[in-house]
């Protein structure tokens, strides 16, 4: 029998079986490779959305060393990865931060190596504050008015703590950074890790309870570190809650806040007694470095040795001067000098006493002469007399003090006279000159 020509059925073919095979071949699924499907999706999305405007809240902001900005746009139900190339980032007139609501213009592109789509932002303008950022500012203003952030409430950190408590997640990187830093710098310190969730709905309550627990411990820790590693605004939000902030404010144990990285600032940082830039920095703030203390002690010891050496040197010089002195070499000379000095002083004292005595005698003689010249006896010796009443011994100065017949007593230079008054007169009568017996 001859064979059927190509494309023609043979007389021996079974029509029913041939149709089943063709039907099965037609119903086989189309199998795409990952690359082919991704390229198809990429072409479809990029052709469908070459220029779109998208509004959302910025989150997970990250800047690369080249100046590119990577972030997430999100709303209540979805999120979209976005990138702002450095050339476009330099055109922004405002600071792009987490929590800021923005309106972006760009194109949707698919990045095949990761199989994810993102928005390539060419223009951006602010839409106002995001919900978390607004809540942050409102709570900050209210707590600030109540004085929770005032410096007068800040407690000093102990210089050499013996007991440190760390409130953080026991599985995070922050606790390892803190423990490693504390053990490296000050091995003598005792560290207690108080576990608490640092992210999620339960985090605020657990952090506040852990802070209160540390204050109830006996013996009480000298200082407490509260914090976690870096993250987005949402990740760090537990440390912006009023519950945590007030627990830190009430703490009697000094609190060091170490939340996120240097650029992250939470309300816990503001209310804490000390803010650390990172968890590692918190360990450096809490304890001194043993090498620094050792170096300081060695410096003090060197200063003390120098001071003692100087003291010994000065004492040796004084001792040598004493040994070389005359009093040690010739002690009798000191006694001789003292005796000579005593003798000299004695002579000076005698001369001074004689001079003072002579001066006294001269003054006494002069005073006696003046007294003698004023003495009534001296006046009487010059021919004067004093007349007194016999009765009463009153000195007579006027004629009317006596009457004729009264007796009077006259005191002369030598002796007294008792007389009787014959008469009195108010006139001053001169004693007549005695007659010259030689004249006839």
C-alpha positions in Angstrom: 0.0 0.0 0.0 1.1 3.5 -0.7 1.7 6.1 1.9 -0.5 9.2 2.1 1.0 12.4 0.9 2.1 14.8 3.5 -0.8 16.8 4.8 -3.3 14.2 3.8 -4.9 11.6 5.9 -4.1 7.9 5.3 -7.0 5.5 4.8 -5.8 3.7 7.9 -5.9 6.8 10.1 -8.4 7.0 12.9 -10.3 10.3 12.6 -11.4 10.4 16.2 -7.9 9.8 17.7 -6.3 12.5 15.6 -8.8 15.2 16.7 -8.1 14.5 20.5 -4.3 14.9 20.0 -4.8 18.2 18.2 -7.2 19.4 20.9 -4.7 18.5 23.7 -1.9 20.3 21.8 -4.1 23.4 21.6 -5.0 23.3 25.3 -1.4 23.2 26.6 -0.6 26.4 28.9 1.8 29.0 27.7 4.9 28.8 30.0 6.7 32.1 30.4 10.2 32.5 31.7 10.7 35.0 34.6 12.7 37.3 32.4 10.2 37.3 29.6 7.3 37.9 31.9 9.1 40.7 33.8 10.0 42.4 30.5 6.3 42.1 29.4 5.2 43.6 32.7 7.8 46.3 32.4 6.7 47.3 29.0 3.0 47.2 29.9 3.4 49.4 33.0 5.9 51.8 31.6 3.7 52.3 28.5 0.6 52.7 30.7 2.1 55.1 33.2 4.8 57.2 31.5 3.8 60.4 33.4 1.7 60.3 36.6 1.0 62.4 39.7 1.0 60.5 43.0 0.4 61.9 46.5 1.4 60.1 49.7 3.4 60.2 52.9 7.2 59.9 52.8 8.6 57.0 54.9 11.8 55.0 55.1 13.8 57.9 53.7 17.4 57.0 52.8 20.1 59.0 51.1 22.9 57.4 49.3 26.5 58.7 49.2 25.9 59.7 45.5 23.1 62.0 46.5 20.2 59.8 45.3 17.2 59.7 47.6 15.2 56.5 48.2 11.9 56.4 50.0 8.4 55.0 50.2 5.2 56.7 49.3 2.3 55.4 51.3 -1.3 55.9 52.4 -3.6 54.0 54.6 -3.9 51.0 52.3 -0.8 50.7 50.1 2.8 51.8 49.6 4.9 52.5 46.6 8.7 52.6 46.4 10.2 55.8 44.9 13.5 57.2 44.0 14.6 60.7 43.5 17.9 61.0 41.5 20.5 63.4 42.8 19.9 65.8 39.9 16.3 66.2 40.9 17.0 66.1 44.6 19.2 69.2 44.2 16.3 71.1 42.8 14.1 70.7 45.9 13.5 73.9 47.9 12.6 72.1 51.1 14.0 69.3 53.3 12.6 65.9 52.5 11.9 64.1 55.8 9.9 61.1 57.0 6.2 61.9 57.6 6.0 64.6 55.1 3.1 64.4 52.7 4.1 65.2 49.1 2.8 65.2 45.6 5.2 63.6 43.1 5.3 63.6 39.4 7.2 60.9 37.6 7.1 57.6 35.6 6.5 54.1 36.8 9.4 51.8 36.0 10.1 48.2 36.7 13.5 47.1 38.0 13.9 43.6 36.5 16.7 42.3 38.8 14.4 42.6 41.8 11.1 42.2 40.0 9.7 45.3 41.7 8.2 48.5 40.3 8.9 52.0 41.6 8.2 55.6 40.8 11.0 57.6 39.3 10.3 61.1 40.7 11.1 64.0 38.5 9.2 66.7 40.4 8.0 67.0 44.0 6.0 69.5 46.1 4.9 69.4 49.7 1.4 68.7 50.6 1.6 69.4 54.3 2.6 67.4 57.3 2.0 63.7 57.5 -0.2 62.3 60.3 2.7 61.0 62.4 4.7 64.1 62.0 1.7 66.2 62.9 1.0 64.1 66.0 4.7 64.4 67.0 4.6 68.2 66.8 1.3 68.5 68.7 2.5 66.2 71.5 5.8 68.0 71.6 4.2 71.4 72.0 1.8 70.2 74.8 4.6 68.5 76.8 6.9 71.5 76.3 4.3 73.8 77.8 4.1 71.5 80.8 7.8 71.8 81.3 8.8 68.1 80.7 11.8 69.2 78.5 13.2 71.9 80.8 16.8 71.6 81.7 16.1 72.1 85.4 14.7 68.6 85.5 17.8 67.0 84.1 19.7 64.7 86.6 23.5 64.4 86.4 25.0 61.1 85.4 27.2 59.3 87.9 30.9 59.4 87.1 31.7 55.8 88.0 28.4 53.7 87.8 28.5 50.3 89.3 25.1 49.1 88.1 23.6 49.9 84.7 20.2 48.9 83.4 19.4 48.7 79.6 15.8 48.8 78.5 15.6 47.5 74.9 14.8 44.5 72.8 17.0 41.6 73.8 17.2 40.4 70.2 18.1 43.7 68.5 21.5 44.9 67.4 21.3 47.8 69.9 21.7 45.7 73.0 24.8 44.0 71.6 26.3 47.4 70.7 25.6 48.7 74.3 26.9 45.6 76.0 30.0 45.4 73.9 30.8 49.1 74.6 30.2 48.8 78.3 32.4 45.7 78.7 35.2 47.2 76.6 35.3 50.5 78.4 34.5 49.6 82.0 34.5 45.8 82.7 33.7 46.3 86.4 30.2 47.6 85.7 27.2 45.3 86.3 24.7 45.3 83.5 21.0 44.2 83.6 19.0 44.0 80.4 15.3 44.6 80.9 13.6 43.3 77.8 10.8 45.3 76.1 9.4 45.5 72.6 10.7 48.6 70.8 8.3 48.5 67.8 4.6 47.8 67.4 1.5 48.4 69.3 2.7 46.8 72.5 6.0 48.6 72.6 5.0 51.8 74.4 3.4 49.9 77.3 6.3 47.5 77.6 8.9 50.3 77.5 7.1 52.3 80.2 6.7 49.3 82.4 10.4 48.4 82.0 11.4 52.0 83.1 9.1 51.7 86.1 10.5 48.3 87.0 14.1 49.6 86.9 13.1 52.3 89.5 11.7 49.6 91.8 14.8 47.4 91.7 16.8 47.1 94.9 19.7 47.8 94.8 18.6 50.6 92.4 20.7 50.9 89.2 23.0 54.0 89.0 21.9 54.9 85.5 19.5 53.5 82.8 19.8 53.3 79.0 16.6 53.3 77.0 16.7 52.9 73.2 16.9 50.8 70.1 18.6 50.8 66.7 17.7 52.9 63.7 14.5 52.7 61.6 11.7 54.6 60.0 9.5 57.1 61.8 7.0 54.4 62.2 9.6 52.0 63.7 10.7 54.6 66.2 7.2 55.8 67.0 7.0 54.0 70.4 9.6 56.5 71.7 7.3 59.4 70.7 4.3 58.3 72.7 3.2 60.2 75.8 3.2 57.0 77.9 6.9 56.4 77.3 7.9 60.1 77.7 6.1 60.5 81.0 7.6 57.2 82.3 11.1 58.6 81.6 10.2 61.9 83.1 9.1 60.2 86.4 12.2 58.1 86.6 14.4 58.6 89.7 17.2 56.8 88.0 19.1 59.0 85.4 18.0 58.0 81.9 20.2 58.1 78.7 18.1 57.9 75.6 19.7 56.1 72.6 17.0 55.9 69.9 17.9 55.4 66.3 20.8 57.2 64.6 22.2 60.6 64.9 19.7 62.2 62.5 16.7 60.7 64.5 15.2 62.8 67.3 12.4 61.5 69.4 10.5 62.9 72.4 12.3 60.4 74.5 15.6 62.0 73.6 14.2 65.4 74.6 12.9 64.3 78.0 15.8 62.1 79.0 18.6 63.4 81.2 21.1 62.7 78.5 20.7 62.0 74.8 23.1 59.7 73.0 23.4 59.7 69.2 23.5 55.9 68.9 23.3 52.9 71.3 27.1 52.7 71.0 27.4 56.3 72.0 25.1 55.6 75.0 27.6 53.2 76.3 30.4 55.8 75.9 28.3 58.4 77.8 27.5 56.1 80.7 30.9 54.8 81.7 34.4 56.1 81.5 37.1 54.3 79.5 39.4 52.3 81.8 42.4 53.3 79.7 41.5 57.0 80.1 41.2 56.6 83.9 44.4 54.6 84.0 46.2 57.3 82.0 44.8 60.0 84.3 45.9 58.1 87.4 49.4 57.6 85.9 49.5 61.3 85.2 48.5 62.1 88.8 51.1 59.7 90.1 53.8 61.3 87.9 52.8 64.7 89.2 52.9 63.4 92.8 56.3 61.9 92.3 57.6 65.2 90.8 56.1 67.1 93.7 57.6 64.8 96.3 61.0 64.9 94.6 60.9 68.7 94.7 59.9 68.6 98.4 62.8 66.2 99.1 65.2 68.4 97.1 64.1 71.6 99.0 64.4 69.7 102.3 67.8 68.5 101.4 69.0 72.0 100.6 67.6 73.3 103.9 69.4 70.5 105.7 72.6 71.2 104.0 72.3 74.9 104.8 71.8 74.0 108.4 74.7 71.6 108.5 76.9 74.4 107.0 75.6 77.0 109.3 77.8 78.5 112.1 75.5 77.3 114.9 76.0 73.7 114.0 79.8 74.0 113.3 80.4 76.2 116.4 77.5 76.0 118.8 79.5 77.9 121.6 79.7 80.9 119.2 75.9 81.1 119.3 76.0 81.2 123.1 78.7 83.8 123.1 76.8 85.9 120.6 73.8 85.7 122.8 75.7 86.7 125.9 77.2 89.7 124.1 73.8 90.6 122.9 72.3 90.4 126.4 75.1 92.5 127.8 74.6 95.1 125.1 70.9 95.2 125.7 71.5 95.5 129.4 73.8 98.5 129.0 71.3 100.1 126.6 68.5 99.5 129.2 70.6 101.0 132.0 71.4 104.1 129.9 67.8 104.4 128.9 66.6 104.1 132.5 69.1 106.7 133.7 68.1 109.1 131.0 64.5 108.7 131.8 65.2 109.1 135.5 67.2 112.3 134.8 64.4 113.6 132.6 61.9 112.9 135.4 64.1 114.7 138.0 64.4 117.7 135.8 60.7 117.9 135.2 60.1 117.5 138.9 62.5 120.3 139.8 61.0 122.6 137.3 57.5 121.8 138.6 58.7 122.3 142.2 60.1 125.7 141.3 56.9 126.8 139.7 55.0 125.5 142.7 57.3 127.3 145.1 56.9 130.6 143.2 53.1 130.3 143.6 53.2 129.1 147.2 51.5 131.5 149.8 54.5 131.0 152.1 56.7 132.5 149.5 54.4 135.4 149.2 54.4 135.9 153.0 58.2 135.8 152.9 58.1 138.9 150.7 56.4 141.0 153.4 52.8 140.1 152.8 50.4 138.7 155.4 47.0 137.0 155.5 44.3 138.2 157.9 41.5 135.9 159.1 38.6 136.1 161.4 39.3 134.5 164.7 35.9 132.8 164.6 35.4 130.9 161.4 38.9 131.4 160.1 37.5 133.2 157.0 40.1 135.2 155.0 39.4 138.9 155.1 39.2 140.6 151.7 36.8 143.5 152.5 36.5 145.9 155.4 32.9 145.1 155.9 33.7 141.5 156.9 34.5 142.8 160.4 33.4 145.4 162.8 35.2 147.4 165.5 35.9 145.3 168.5 36.2 142.0 166.5 39.3 140.0 167.0 41.4 139.1 164.0 44.3 136.7 163.4 47.2 137.8 161.1 49.5 135.2 159.6 53.0 136.4 158.9 55.9 134.7 157.2 57.1 133.8 160.7 54.4 133.7 163.4 50.9 135.1 163.9 49.4 138.2 165.5 46.2 138.4 167.4 44.6 141.9 167.2 41.3 143.7 167.9 39.7 146.0 165.3 39.6 149.6 166.3 37.9 150.9 163.1 37.2 150.1 159.5 37.4 152.1 156.3 36.5 151.6 152.6 39.5 153.7 151.6 42.9 152.1 150.9 45.3 153.9 153.2 48.9 153.8 152.5 51.2 153.1 155.3 52.9 156.4 156.2 56.6 156.4 155.8 58.5 156.0 159.0 60.1 159.2 160.2 63.8 159.5 159.6 65.3 159.5 163.1 68.5 161.2 161.8 66.5 164.3 160.7 65.7 166.9 163.4 
